[in-house]
Structure formats: C-alpha cells, structure tokens
Amino acid sequence: MPNNKVRKQIHLAAHFPGVNNTTVWSDPDSGSQIDFDSFVHLARTAERGLFDFFFLAEGLRLREHRGRIFDLDVVGRPDTFTVLNALAGVTERLGLAGTINTTFNEPFELAKQFATLDHLSGGRAAWNAVTSSDAFTGENFRRGGYLEHAQRYSRAAEIVDATRALWDSWSEGALVIDRERGVFARPAPTVRFTSEQFDIEGPFVLPRSPQGYPVQIQAGDSDEGREFAAAKADAIFSRHGELEDGQQFYTDVKARLAKYGRARDDLKILPAATFVLGDSAEDAEERARQIRLQQVGPQTAIAFLEQVWGRDLSGYDADGPLPEIDPVDNVDITRGRVRHAKDPRAVADAWRARAEAEKLTIRQLIIEVTARQQFVGTPAAVAAEIDRYVQSDAADGFVLVPHITPHGLDEFVDKVIPELQERGSFRAEYTGTTLREHLGVRHPHQSSEGVRAS
Ligand SMILES: Cc1cc2nc3c(=O)[nH]c(=O)nc-3n(C[C@H](O)[C@H](O)[C@H](O)COP(=O)(O)O)c2cc1C
C-alpha cells in the first residue's frame, strides 16, 4: 500500500444538491431542499465520511425562463448564513462553506457574518466569494444598476481586503481583562480602510475568530477570476473536472501563485464532479444512463435548446432532430443563469454538426453537451479514478454533487471512502479541528515557518 506520508491527499466537499440540473427531483427518493432535516442529513453524512466541508451555492433571484420561474427554482432558496450557523450546532468537525456575493453586499456586514460563523463553529467557516454574472439578479438590490465585469472583480478584491482589515483590527492580544477594576480594558480596535469603492472606519465588533479569516473560496473562471483566486483564495471551486482540461486549469492557476509570494499548496483546486455507483461496471453505466435521462427530460432538453436559440421551440419534438431555423440574439430568454455561450449562432452550428455526425436527437445532444465530470463504476473503480485525477494534478480533490437530496452521498461514504482510505489517499480521521487544518492551508497569521503572529 502507498505510503500515507508522501501520497497526495484528496480533499472532498459535499455540495448540497439544491436547485441545479443535477438533482433528480422526480426520483421517489428525493426529499425536501428546504427542511432542516435535509441539510442535517447531508452534512452529517459528509462528516461521517470525514469530508473537508459542506458547500452551499447561492442564488439571489429566482431564475426565469420565457417569463416564468424556472421549474427547479419554484421550491425556493433558503438563506446561506442561517443554514450554516444552524449546521454548526449539529456537526463538530465539518467545514461549512457558503457562497456569498461580493457585488451586492457590504464588507462590514460580511465580516461580521463570517466572523460569527467562524466563532460559532469553532473555526470551520469558508466563504465562496462570487461576483454574480447578471444585472437581472442586481434588480433585487438597491444597487440595481450593476457593475461591469472588471469592476465586479475589483470590488470583490476590495471587499476581501476590507473584511480582512476589519478582522485584523482586533488582533489576538487586544483583549485585556482588568481584574482589579472588574472591567474590560482594551485598546480600541480601530481600522481605517480606503479603496476605490470603500471608505470604512471601524472599530470592528468581534474578536479575531479561530481561523483568522474564513477559508476563502473562489469560483469565477475568467482571467480576472483566476487572478483573484491566485491572489486571495485558499480554494477554487471550478468547472474543470475532466482530466486534461483539469490539468490545464490546475497548471494555469498554480503558476499564477508565485507572483503573490504564495506556494503551490496554498491554493487547493476542487472541481465539481458527480458520481454513479454500481455493483459492476455495466450496472453503474446503466444507472448513469437512466439518471442522465431523468436529469434531462424532454421539457428540460427543449428549455436548454431555447437558451441558445433565444426563441420559443416548444413545438419541437425532443426526440427529433435539431431545428433548422437559426438562433436569434435574445439573451433574455433565460434570466439569472450563468451564460457561457457568447455566440449563439456558432454554438448552434457546432451542435447541429455534432448531432448529424453522431445521429443524436435534441434530447440526446443536450445530454451530451450538458454532461459534467462524472465518476461511474464500482466503488473501487470510482475511488481509483478519483485518486488518479488527484495524483496526476488534475485536481486537489472534488466538490461532489450528488443527484439525490438528501441521501445522495450515503452510498459514497459507505463504499467509496473506505476504498480511498485503503489507497492511502484519504484521511482515516480528522487530525485538526478547523477547516484550514483539514485543507492544509495556512492560517493567515502564520508565517511560512509556521510561527503564528498576533
Ligand atoms: C463552478 C462555479 C460555481 C459558481 N457558483 C455560483 C453560485 O453559487 N452563485 C452565484 O451567484 N454565482 C456562482 N458562480 C458565478 C461566478 O461567481 C461568476 O459570477 C461568474 O462565473 C462570472 O465570473 P467569471 O467571468 O470570472 O467566470 C459560479 C461560477 C463557477 C465557475
């Protein structure tokens, strides 16, 4: 068996399967995505599996398609901090990561909320800072007018700096108890932070939390997003889960670290991935095929197509060929979703060519083009594959997105985790208490020699 000390260790996070296209709500085993019991079950399962952290995505406006609330969003999106703080009370070691927007929030409020979560959880808080990709979401906020892409990232960087200034304003030595007079006497923890978009004066309201700063996660994919991650983040949640694509992304981002005086291990890269297990390879493949058919039903297939075509295609048969009519430039057909296809005509041409070459119907094509990294096989085979990706630097681990809420992780924890442990690539127990310790990322007030500065 490989030596635990030298073998690169896998980091795992559990994505709560809320309103995304992965979740199969039609499955009789699907439960509520609002009930606290659902959050508790997934979090406790992840903790039983010694995962690094539990992860919540965020949507600040219900998405719409052709003027109607997107079908998956009708069940609603609960508040991230409320859920994570509640989970802090029913878990002990598991990291608690929340996606929180930098475009619509104020640094002081964020600093207070994350410091509170870090205190309440004993050092398990993480912040996935996202910038949001659409003005449609901005309409829910006073700032409505929205910001350009570059400004969103400069605001994100300024917010992270501002929150850090606030957290740092109350250094570890700042609290003094005057026992004789029976009162607290301490130097006022003041802070003055000025930047292009902020001018903030403290003092902050809380002592420094166990992790110094929450673990910083980043999820944007653009050049600005990657640079922001290299400068500030402890982990990236990425879409680059395929082997070669993952390796390219990994190499690209890790190479950016040096100019910020950071080491390769200071930033963990965790792509999203799904998994399907079976008793045999064939069994797993068949289950995966059935799940994909459930994830992309006829209506969903047409809705995806309409996002590119920018027009009503409800008259088309999902089991028939792609439309011959051309797309129109109508980015508003779906509102509130991250758009990656910049030129609908080019995408439509590529899809038509692929459908013709591979003899695919609309639904079959959408199943192919919306596929994400998926580990399919027996538990031993899935463990071997995950390990191979990590050992060959396509990732430092994965954010696993189960397709069933809330029991979708049970089988993975029962069957795959022991295989990973057997391979020497995954912890046999938690060795630390904070998320920084689980991830092996530095405490912000620790020098590279490991000395903690106050
Ligand atoms: C893997 C991944 C997950 C994301 N999750 C969220 C999310 O939960 N909520 C959100 O508002 N934005 C989310 N985003 C959007 C990003 O924060 C960002 O706004 C968007 O990707 C545009 O930035 P970019 O051009 O750098 O990619 C996510 C992006 C990626 C790549």
The ligand as an SDF file (V2000), in Angstrom:
LIG
                    3D

 31 33  0  0  0  0  0  0  0  0999 V2000
  -18.0950   26.4240  -10.5290 C   0  0  0  0  0  0  0  0  0  0  0  0
  -18.8180   27.7410  -10.3950 C   0  0  0  0  0  0  0  0  0  0  0  0
  -19.8060   27.8830   -9.4220 C   0  0  0  0  0  0  0  0  0  0  0  0
  -20.4780   29.0970   -9.2530 C   0  0  0  0  0  0  0  0  0  0  0  0
  -21.4460   29.1930   -8.2970 N   0  0  0  0  0  0  0  0  0  0  0  0
  -22.1330   30.3470   -8.1450 C   0  0  0  0  0  0  0  0  0  0  0  0
  -23.1680   30.4680   -7.1710 C   0  0  0  0  0  0  0  0  0  0  0  0
  -23.4750   29.5390   -6.4390 O   0  0  0  0  0  0  0  0  0  0  0  0
  -23.8260   31.6450   -7.0810 N   0  0  0  0  0  0  0  0  0  0  0  0
  -23.5220   32.7130   -7.8790 C   0  0  0  0  0  0  0  0  0  0  0  0
  -24.1460   33.7590   -7.7360 O   0  0  0  0  0  0  0  0  0  0  0  0
  -22.5540   32.6220   -8.8150 N   0  0  0  0  0  0  0  0  0  0  0  0
  -21.8580   31.4790   -8.9720 C   0  0  0  0  0  0  0  0  0  0  0  0
  -20.8840   31.3990   -9.9370 N   0  0  0  0  0  0  0  0  0  0  0  0
  -20.6670   32.5770  -10.8050 C   0  0  0  0  0  0  0  0  0  0  0  0
  -19.3510   33.2900  -10.5670 C   0  0  0  0  0  0  0  0  0  0  0  0
  -19.2220   33.8280   -9.3260 O   0  0  0  0  0  0  0  0  0  0  0  0
  -19.1480   34.4570  -11.5170 C   0  0  0  0  0  0  0  0  0  0  0  0
  -20.0720   35.4510  -11.2300 O   0  0  0  0  0  0  0  0  0  0  0  0
  -19.3360   34.1050  -12.9350 C   0  0  0  0  0  0  0  0  0  0  0  0
  -18.7320   32.8620  -13.2030 O   0  0  0  0  0  0  0  0  0  0  0  0
  -18.7150   35.2050  -13.8000 C   0  0  0  0  0  0  0  0  0  0  0  0
  -17.3620   35.3730  -13.4980 O   0  0  0  0  0  0  0  0  0  0  0  0
  -16.2510   34.8150  -14.4720 P   0  0  0  0  0  0  0  0  0  0  0  0
  -16.4210   35.5580  -15.7290 O   0  0  0  0  0  0  0  0  0  0  0  0
  -14.9260   35.0490  -13.8000 O   0  0  0  0  0  0  0  0  0  0  0  0
  -16.4970   33.3240  -14.6370 O   0  0  0  0  0  0  0  0  0  0  0  0
  -20.1780   30.1950  -10.1020 C   0  0  0  0  0  0  0  0  0  0  0  0
  -19.1910   30.0490  -11.0790 C   0  0  0  0  0  0  0  0  0  0  0  0
  -18.4990   28.8640  -11.2350 C   0  0  0  0  0  0  0  0  0  0  0  0
  -17.4290   28.7620  -12.2960 C   0  0  0  0  0  0  0  0  0  0  0  0
  1  2  1  0
  2  3  1  0
  2 30  2  0
  3  4  2  0
  4  5  1  0
  4 28  1  0
  5  6  2  0
  6  7  1  0
  6 13  1  0
  7  8  2  0
  7  9  1  0
  9 10  1  0
 10 11  2  0
 10 12  1  0
 12 13  2  0
 13 14  1  0
 14 15  1  0
 14 28  1  0
 15 16  1  0
 16 17  1  0
 16 18  1  0
 18 19  1  0
 18 20  1  0
 20 21  1  0
 20 22  1  0
 22 23  1  0
 23 24  1  0
 24 25  2  0
 24 26  1  0
 24 27  1  0
 28 29  2  0
 29 30  1  0
 30 31  1  0
M  END
$$$$
